[in-house]
Structure formats: C-alpha cells, structure tokens
C-alpha cells in the first residue's frame, strides 16, 4: 500500500512532465455570432504543432486537482495563474524536445526501459517509489509484486504508472541528448593553455581611479548625433516584449456605518434565536459566516472577548454581541466537561469496502469488519498483552508494522471526532471499539493527562460587509466618472472632480495579472492588449473583488526594439555616462607624463588604490566593484608597465602593473582541460533548451483566453 501512495505522490511531477494526448478541439462560435461564423482558436502553436484549448485546459485541471490533493485546499487565483504558466512552459518544452529527439533519432528501446524499471540500477523514481519506509532501502521485490497485481489496481493508479513509464522514457531521452551535446565539446590545447594562465597568473597593481561622480550631469552636453550613436551602439539592450501603460482609478467598496448597524442588529437577533435552537450545531452552520466548532477549550485558549467570562456562566448563556476580526459575534456556552489535554492510545484498524482507508485490495464488507473488530476485542479483553502482536499482524493501518498500533500521545481534538471522543470517555487501560470513516477500530487507552474543565462554545459570526445599497452608491459614483469620460472630459480632471485618485501602471506584460493595488487585474490587462483598444481610450467599468476600476490606455509598445524617441531618457543616461568617461579619459591622458601614475593622482586629486594577487578570472577591483574590462586590459601585458587610461564600468582607470607572474605551462594539459569541459557540460541541460526555444517559432495566444 505504501508503494501505491508513493506513486500517487508523483502525480504532480508526472503531470508536469508528461503530456496527455488528446484529439484536436474546435471552439465553435468562440468570439463569433452564430453557426455561420466558426473559427479555430488555439492556445498556442510551437513549430507548427498546435496546443488546443482543450489540451491545455485539461492539463491545467489535472495540475489543479493535484494541488488540491497535496495541499488539502483548492488553488486560489494566484496559484491557478502560476499553474497555467507552468503548464505552458512544460508543453512548449515537450514539443520542442520531442521534435529534436525525432530529428536526431534519440530513442529508448523496450529493453532499455525494462532495465530502467527492473534492472540492477533502476531509475531514481523507481527507487523512491519501491523502497522500504522503515529503512529507505530499495526493494526490487515490491516492483515485481506491484506489476503482478497490476490488472487488479484501480484505474487511476494504473494510469499514473503509465505516466511514470513515460516520464522515465523522456528523462532518459533528455539524458542522452545532453550527453550527446556534452561529449561533442572538445578543449583545444591553446584554449586549455590560455585558461590555465587565466586561472593561475596573478599580478599586483596600483591604479588611479576617477569615478563618474567627479563630473556633474549638468556639465555634460549631448548632441543629437551623440545620442543617436549611443542608441545605435546599445539598441540590442532595448529590445522588449509588448507592453502597455495605464492610468486608472480604483474605488473600493467599504462597509458604511449603515452596514455595521445592520450586521449588529442581525447578529443580535440571531443570538436570541441561538438560545432556543433545537439543534445548535445545525443552526450555527445554517446562519453563521463561520461553521460550528465542536472543539473543547480550556481557560486562556478562547478569544479574550469571552475568556474567562464564559467559564463562569451556566450552559445556554449567550455572551455578546462583540466585535472580532471585522465581524460581530455572539457566543453561547453549549457544554462543559472535565477533559484531558492529551491522551495516548493504540489501535487496530479494520478497513472495509467504501471506507476512507480502503485500498483496491480491500474485499472486506462492513459487516465483516464489525464482526472482526468484535472478535478481536473479545480476544484482547481475555489477553490484553497480545495487542501489539495482533496490531502488527491484522491492522490495515500501514504504520502498525513499525509501531504495533501505538499512536503515541495526541492532543484532545487531534483525532477524528468519533475516535477522539471514544478515548476521552474511556478510562486508562480500557479496551473498546468504535467506528469512524476510516473503518472499525479496536482501541486500547494507554494514557491520559490530568483532567481540567473545558468548554464547547457555539458562536454565530456575521462579517461586516458592504450591503447592496452601499454597492449601488459606490457604483453610481464610478458611473458618473465614467460618463464624464464619455463626454470627452480629461481623465485627470474628471477624477479630481469626482474626488478619485489616479494611479499608474507602466510596462504591463501580456500575461501580467496584477496592477498596483489591484491583485486580480487580469481582465484589465486583457483589455489593454485587445487589438481594438486605442492609445488614449477608456475602459468600461470593471468590477474586481470589492472594488470598481476604470482605466485609460496611455502607452502601447509592441514587440521589438523601440524607437529612439520611446527610450530617449534611457539613451540619454547612457550617452551622459559615456561622455563623462571620455572627459575623464582626456584629463588623465593630459596629466600623465609617462613616468609615474602618482603625479596623475596628485595633480587631478583622484584616488590612488592598490590590489594584490588579482588574476584574469577576477571580477572585482577593491573599493570599486566589478571591472572585468579593466582586468582584461591589465593581463594583455606580459610584463610590468602602465595601462590606460581605460574606460571601466564605474569610471576611468590608469593602472600601473608592479608585478606579474611568469607561470610555467604543464606538459600534460588533462587537468587544465577539465574545468572548461565540466563547466560546459553543466550548462548543457538549461542552455541547450534555451537555444531551441530562442530559435523556435512560438505563437502564444493565452492572453485571448485567460
């Protein structure tokens, strides 16, 4: 059973890697108007291979189901968005790699796959799935037993096993692909020699450093020609994906005093009804914004609004209303008992078909489980010493093999209610049976902490939220603002007259989903990227969570390199920095007489710094920062001397080399080649795919759907 659970645990990994082959899906009438207008819309296309909406969304749903199974809760909007991003990246990767494998003839034979599952050195997934939980050791016999009973397993487990095999096959193909690329890389002797010198040759230097801050920006004049040159030399750095700029108003719908009074009045009435309710738990669950809590709490464990007062009243007494976490609450003492804080018990579990702990191999009926529990309970009452033995032999709880049924100490309320209350009500040393959703349990109570008074509290909670009239008032306000825009009033002026603040969002990407202050702003981004949205255009009124938003598209940038006018400020900053370097370089050149760099430092009042044992592979100069270009210029000399003035990242440098090593080259370059070869091979898994993706023709239409 542990094997099946481990296989289930791999479902997230497998769904993330293995595609599900589905038939092509045609979206009829999507964005159309009737049966005469039908058009096929795909989520994307990768090198001619379509990713249909159905393929994509079914894969997303599988991932979301896996999320819910692992986390015990449904994925929220943020997690759903992340899952869609992940599924897209995975499907693109699979398509590109499958085409590459086919082109190169990279395959995994049936014999090879068999060896990866049954061989002496199986794949890591097999090792982890079929290992002994007690020792962590791989057990090949478990693989044999699992496959021997394969036809009797539930369909979901069989499907996940197929996905495991597909994952192992694909993982092996990728390994071959990466090894093929890695083994094709050779290190020529001149390259090995050069790298050896770069790693081992060192020098001592002193240098004059002129920071760009030596010249104020207002001292630098940039001509249009210089600006154009800076743009042309750096235009590759400006290349961008499509983006949009927005201005928008965001009007939150907040509860008013009227809403607070209504909530208080309602919860007061519910408090009166709570006192006379025939079924308190059902009443709370039907009217409260928070479900009934069946737990028992000691003094000091409840809200300070009712603790310790609730411990001094009689059962049925209602306290409140009181304010707690933006809600009004009334609480009633439903029950009071003397209970332990913690308990210890052992159990023997008998699962039956349909119980929560049943497995595909479970054939026992409910009646058979009851009879089995009664029989074992009678046997143990006659001979309690056999409990551990029978638990290890008979229990359907997998942990019984290791703990002989001993559950150790657990807190009051930690176990399922039926089990918990059975142990609370039994004395230490007693034997009893109880039924839960997991099956029939035979229980031996082995310990309890001292009893103390605890109470069960029934609370009716009413959150303070905006009422319908409040929504209408806020909508009327945002609607008036929107009408002013339709009357061609300026966005900022209309906002100012309406008492609304204007926010801005710059460079929103096609797949962004949030704006400042608007966490769920995906529909606004979709509007901004719609082909029909013009620059300067206004949006409709968006209702997002408890707020209304109206936006204006202020900027539109398409894929590619923007024009000089679009990035003028950025280019100007680059041009100013470059002009400063030229000015500082000229000052140093005029001050340097060819004898000593000390005279330059004194004459120009620049800093004179030192650095020892630097190598070509060094990145930083002390007290300055990253300066690979300057370091490269230093090691272009083979003997002591002066280098520069040299333009660097942070300023201009005049460098005097006071010592430089003479490093003998080894006769055998085997060790010198290894770092280069290993560094290349380590980059292959990521960079090989990045190269495939960069040159691929990929069409991403997700923004049309999500």
Secondary structure, 3 states (H helix, E strand, C coil): CHHHHHHHHCHHHHHHHCCCCCCCCCCCCCCCCCCCCCCCCEEEEECCEEEEHHHHHHHHHHHHHHHHHHHCCCCCHHHHHHHHHHHHHHHHHHHHHHHHHHHHCCCCCHHHHHHHHHCCCCCHHHHHHCECCCCCCECHHHHHHHHHCHHHCCHHHHHHHHHHHHHHHHHHHHHHHHHHHHHCCCCCHHHHHHHHHHHHCEEEEEEEEEEHHHCCHHHCCCCHHHHHHHHHHHHHHHEECCEEEEEEEEEECCCCHHHHHHHHHHHHHHHHHHHHCCCHHHHHHHHCCCCCCCCCECCCCCCCCCCCHHHHCCCCCEEEEEECCCEEEEEEEEEEEEEECEEEEEEEEECCCCCCCCCCCCCCCHHHHHHHHHHHHHHHHHCHHHHHHHHHHHCCCCCHHHHCCEEEEEECCCCCHHHHHHHHHCCCCCEEEEEECCEEEEEEEEEECCEEEEEEEEEEEEECCCCHHHHHHHHHHHHHHHHHHHCCCCHHHHHHHHCCCEEEEEEEECCCCCECCECCCHHHHHHHHCCCCCCCCECCCEEECCEEEEEEEEEEECCEECCCHHHHHHHHHHHHHHHHHHHHHHHHHHHCCCCCHHHHHHHHCCEEEEEEEEECCCCEECCCEECHHHHHHHCCCCCCEEEEEEECCCEEEEEEEEEECCCCCCCCCHHHHHHHHHHHHHHHHHHHHHHHHHHCCEEECHHHCC
